[in-house]
Amino acid sequence: MDEQEALKIFHDIKSEYDSIPSPKYRHVNLEKLTIHLERLDQIKDYLKENMAFVRLINALSQIYKRLIPGEASWNNTSEIRACWSNTSIIQYKPEID
C-alpha cells in the first residue's frame, strides 16, 4: 500500500461518514463502523499528519465508545459532578487573637 491508496481509502470512509444523517451515533451501522476503524488503523502510518484524518478517527472512536456498553469512561456530566462532589474540601479558618 502506498500513500495514494491510503488517501483513497480515507476519502471513501470520509464520504460515507459525511452521508450519515445527524445524530450520527443513532444512524451508524456498528459493523461498518468497526470495519472503518480497522481500515483507518491500517493506514494510520501514511496519514497521521493529516488533521482531517485525525478528526475522523476521533469522531468514529467517540461514536464507537458511545455504542459499546461498558467502554465509555463517563456516561454523562452528572457522573462527573458526583465524583467531584465526593472529594473532601479543607477549609481553613483564620486564627483570631
C-alpha positions as CSV (number, residue, x, y, z in Angstrom):
1,M,0.0,0.0,0.0
2,D,1.2,3.5,-0.8
3,E,0.1,7.0,0.2
4,Q,-2.3,7.3,-2.8
5,E,-4.2,4.1,-1.9
6,A,-4.3,5.3,1.7
7,L,-5.8,8.6,0.6
8,K,-8.4,6.9,-1.5
9,I,-9.4,4.7,1.4
10,F,-9.6,7.7,3.7
11,H,-11.8,9.7,1.2
12,D,-14.1,6.7,0.8
13,I,-14.6,6.4,4.5
14,K,-14.9,10.2,5.0
15,S,-17.6,10.5,2.3
16,E,-19.6,7.6,3.8
17,Y,-19.3,9.2,7.3
18,D,-20.5,12.6,5.9
19,S,-23.5,10.9,4.3
20,I,-24.8,9.6,7.7
21,P,-27.6,11.9,9.0
22,S,-27.3,13.6,12.4
23,P,-27.2,12.5,15.1
24,K,-24.6,10.1,13.7
25,Y,-24.5,7.7,16.7
26,R,-28.1,6.8,16.1
27,H,-27.9,6.2,12.4
28,V,-24.5,4.5,12.1
29,N,-24.1,0.8,11.4
30,L,-21.9,-0.7,14.2
31,E,-20.4,-3.4,11.9
32,K,-19.4,-0.9,9.3
33,L,-18.1,1.4,11.9
34,T,-15.8,-1.3,13.3
35,I,-14.6,-2.1,9.8
36,H,-13.9,1.5,9.1
37,L,-11.9,1.9,12.3
38,E,-9.8,-1.1,11.5
39,R,-9.1,0.2,8.0
40,L,-8.2,3.6,9.3
41,D,-5.9,2.0,11.8
42,Q,-4.1,0.2,8.9
43,I,-3.5,3.5,7.0
44,K,-2.5,5.5,10.1
45,D,1.2,5.4,9.2
46,Y,0.6,7.2,5.9
47,L,-1.8,9.9,7.1
48,K,-1.1,10.6,10.8
49,E,-0.1,14.2,10.0
50,N,-3.4,14.9,8.2
51,M,-5.7,16.8,10.6
52,A,-8.9,15.7,8.7
53,F,-7.7,12.1,9.3
54,V,-7.1,12.7,13.0
55,R,-10.6,14.3,13.4
56,L,-12.3,11.4,11.5
57,I,-10.7,8.8,13.8
58,N,-11.6,10.9,16.8
59,A,-15.3,11.2,15.7
60,L,-15.6,7.5,14.8
61,S,-13.9,6.5,18.1
62,Q,-16.3,8.6,20.1
63,I,-19.3,7.1,18.3
64,Y,-17.9,3.6,18.9
65,K,-17.4,4.2,22.6
66,R,-21.0,5.6,22.9
67,L,-22.5,2.5,21.2
68,I,-20.5,-0.2,23.1
69,P,-21.8,-0.6,26.6
70,G,-19.1,-0.6,29.3
71,E,-16.5,1.0,27.0
72,A,-17.3,4.6,28.0
73,S,-15.5,6.1,30.9
74,W,-18.2,8.7,31.7
75,N,-21.8,8.4,30.7
76,N,-22.8,11.9,31.4
77,T,-21.8,15.1,33.1
78,S,-23.8,14.4,36.2
79,E,-21.5,11.5,37.0
80,I,-18.5,13.8,36.7
81,R,-20.2,16.3,39.1
82,A,-21.0,13.5,41.5
83,C,-17.3,12.4,41.5
84,W,-16.2,16.0,42.2
85,S,-18.8,16.4,45.0
86,N,-17.4,13.4,46.8
87,T,-14.0,14.9,47.2
88,S,-13.2,16.4,50.6
89,I,-12.8,20.1,50.9
90,I,-10.5,21.5,53.6
91,Q,-11.4,25.0,54.8
92,Y,-9.0,27.0,56.9
93,K,-10.4,29.4,59.4
94,P,-8.2,32.4,60.2
95,E,-6.9,32.4,63.8
96,I,-8.4,35.3,65.8
97,D,-6.3,36.6,68.7
